[in-house]
Amino acid sequence: MGVEGHIEQARLSYERAVFVGDVGELEEAERGLDKIEADLALARGRILHARFLDERREDPRELALFERARQLYRMLGDATGEAESLFWVGCFHQVVRGDVDTAVPRLEQSYDLATRAGDRRTQSEALRHLGIAEHFAGQLDAAREHLEESVRLRREIGLLAGVAANQVGLIYIAAAQSRCDDALALAEEAYATAEACGAQRIMRQVEEARIQITATDADQSDAQGQRAP
């Protein structure tokens, strides 16, 4: 049932309660409105997060919206919704506040819940951000594993811009592991994928990564040449 259907159900339930004295449908009508509120809170929170990525200014409403969505989905027994909103709570702490210690347990809980619910999209999101956390902690093998699994899931669901976004992280990991050929190959693939789906921001990120890797590789070659007898 859509938004209009739930609102109409609430109106009819009200009329039956007031005019007929039948309150039996009120609980179900409330659940429908809770679902609308949860979906709306999650959607508004995502909009605020996108604004943060553009402006880099925290909006205090963002976390409250994600927490409210999580509360409502949990109350409704909606595991998919709870997993997604829990992911966004973790993402907020990681990306907006830079609080990895708070973020990671929530991302792990989100992944576990999404796995049980069969929600591959939220699984891929949680794995991406767990991979980012591992990368910044210097755990490169674990970071690569998480991002590659996220890539696999995103390919399965057709989220190709997300595939390219993950590959940007894999480019930097490959470079940090001195796998420069792998890094440049990933850059070629990521750029083509991003270009095919119009993900211009990701295309710019790939180019930045490629320039950085090429410059680093050149510096290393120069240094080796200077040390040579």
N, C-alpha and C positions, 0 to 999 in steps of 0.2 A: 504494500500500500504506500502511495506517495504522500507528500506533505499535505496536499489538499484533502486526500482521503482521511488522514489522521485527524485533521482539523474538523472535517465534517462529522467524523465519528464522535469527536468530543462534543460537538454541538448537539447531536442527536442524543447522546448519553445524558447530557445536561437536561434536555427537554423531557426525557423519559423519567429522570429522577424527580424533576420539579412538578411535572403535570400528572405523571402516572404513579409516582412513588416507587419506581423500580430503580434501585441504585446498583443493580448487578453488573452493569456495563461500565461503571465509572473507573474501576481499576484498570480494565483493558484500555480504556481511552487515555488514562494517565500514562500508561506504558508507551502508547503511541506518541504522545507528546514528549515523553522522555527521550524517545529515539530521535525525534526531530531536533530536540535541544542538543543532544549529544553530537549528532551529525553537523549541526550548525556551529557548535563550539569548536569542533575539530577543524572545520573549514575556515572559520575566522582565524584560528590560531595559525594555520598554514599561511594565510595571507599576511599576517603580521610577521611571520618568520621570513617570508620572501622580502618584505620591506626591510627587515633587519639586514639581510644579505646585501641589499642595495645601498642602505643608508648607514649601516653599522651603529644604529642607536637602539638600545633595548626598549621595548614597550612592555610595561609591567603587566599588561593584560594577557600577553602571550602564554606565559606559564599557567596562569589561572584558568585560561580556556582549555588548555590541554589536560590539566588536572580535573576540571569539571567533566570533560568528555570521558576521561578514564573512569571517574566515579559512576557516571550514568551507565556506561557500557557494562561495567562490572555488576551493577545492580540489575541490569536487564539480562545478564547471563550471555552477553554478546562477546565471545572470546576474540573474534576477529577485530571488532571495534576496540576492545580493551588493549589488545596487542599493539594496534596502530597508535592509539593515543599514548600508550606507555612508551613506545618508540619516540614520539615527539617530545615527551617529557625529558627523556634521556638526551635527545638531540639538542634541546634547549640548553640543558646544563653544559653540554660539551661545546656547542658552537657559540652560543650567546654569552655564557658566563665563563667558559674555559675551565669548568669544574669537572675534570675527568673522573675524580673519585666518586662523585655523585652520579655522573652519567653512566658509567660502565655497568654497574649492577642493574640499572633500569633497562639498558640496552640488552643485556643478557636475559633478563626476565621477558622482555618483549620478544626476543628471538625464540625462547622456549615456548611461550604462549602461541606465537604465530605458527611454529612448527606443529604443535598439537592441533591447531585450527586449520592447518593446510593452507595458510596464507603466505604464498611465495613472495609476494611483493614486500610485505613487511619483513619477512625473513631477510630478503636482499638488502633492505634499508638498514636493518640492525647490523648485519654482517659488515656492510660498508663502514659504518661508524665505529664498530669494534675494530676493524682493520685500521682505520685512521688512528684510533687510540694506541694500538700496538705499534704503529709506525712511529708516532711521536715518542713512545717509550723506548724506541730502539730495538724492538722485537720484530725484526724484518721478516723472518720466516713465517711467524704467526700472522703478521699483517698481510703478507702475500697470500697465504692460505685463505684468510677471510675474504679478501677482495676477489680472488679468483672464484671462490664459491658464490659470491654475490654476482659476479659477471655471469656465471652459469645460470643462476636463477633468473636474472634479468633478460638473458637471451630467451629463456623458455617462455617468458610472459610477453616478449616483444618490446621491452623497454630499452630501445637501442641507444637513446641519449644517455640513459643511466649506465649502459655498458661502457660507452666512451668516457663518461665521468670517472668510473672506476679504473679504467685503463690509465687515466692521468696519474692516479696514485701508484699504479703498478709500474709506470715509467720511472717515477722517482725511486721506487724500491729497487728496481733493476739497476738503476744508476748507482745507488748506495751500495749494492752488492757487487759492483764492478762488472755488471753484465751489460756493457754499453751497446752491443749489437742487439740484444733483446730489447733494450730501452728504445732504441731508434726504430726497430720493427714495430713495437707497440705504438709508437708515436704515429707511424704511417697508418696503421690500422685504425687507431682511435680518431685521427683526423678525418679519414674517409668515412667512418661511421657517423661521426658528428655532422659532417657536411651533408651526408645523405638525408639526415632527419632535421636539418636546419638548426642544429644546436650551436649557435654562433659563439656563445660564451665558452662552451667546452672547446670549440676550435681554437679560441684564443689561448685557453689554458694549455692545450697541447703544444701550440707554437712556443709559448713561454718555456714549457718543459724542454722542448727540443733545443731551443737556443741555449738554455742553461747547461744541458748535457753536452752539447757540442763544444761550448766554451770550456767546460770543466775538462773534457777529454783533451782539448788542445793544450790547456795548461799543464796537464799531466804529461803529455808527450814532450812539451818543451822542457819540463823539469827533468825528465828522463834523459833528454838529449844533453842537457847541461852537466848531468852527472856522468855521462859516458866518457871514457878515457879518450 
